[in-house]
Amino acid sequence: MSEQNKLIIDDRKTGNLHASSGNEWQLVADGVMGGVSNGQLLTEIVEDRACLKMHGDVSLDNNGGFIQITLNPSNDILEKITEYSGLFLEVYGNDQAYNVHLRTKDLWLPWQSYRATFSTKPQWETLYFPFSEFKPYRTESKLDVDRLSRVGIVAIGRVFTADLCVAKIGIYKK
């Protein structure tokens, strides 16, 4: 896919937890709901590429089961998002499955989202997620990207060690 058909949300050129487009990445674990999963959000260099690294242990104890990194896209991204077809990630993983969760201003409950699942390999790869393929989770509302408020990359739903690096995230046009 041509670079001119992409709009970068973060390409890790900041060297810190701020995205290239401005806002700051956050780590959220299930402790906010009583769970005991734990994780870290780090800036790293993996195979000569700057990235964010989400690392930790997902536990199902105490009704838990997730760690995630989240970003509220900047207003510049949100103003243009309806011109785009989907989200893309450049990731390096540990042969595990992860999710991308989108939240909109229409969702009130913390467990509601629009979800896409992906598998990783221990190599850099670019993955594309058309907005039309995100599945509503615990909501009857359809995804309205014009109302997007947050993007989350999530290790969820089973006991495992999360080890995922993200070098780039953005939106793309077909």
JOQUIZI-V225405 format. One record per run of one state. SS is the DSSP state (2 for helix, 1 for strand, 0 for the rest). FROM is the first residue (numbers start at 1). TO is the last residue. Records with the same first field share a line. If there is no record, write none. Layout:
SS=FROM-TO, FROM-TO
//
This chain:
0=1-2, 11-17, 19-23, 25-25, 34-37, 47-48, 59-60, 64-65, 72-74, 84-85, 93-96, 105-112, 120-124, 134-134, 138-144, 157-159, 173-174
2=3-5, 30-33, 61-63, 75-83, 131-133, 145-147
1=6-10, 18-18, 24-24, 26-29, 38-46, 49-58, 66-71, 86-92, 97-104, 113-119, 125-130, 135-137, 148-156, 160-172
//
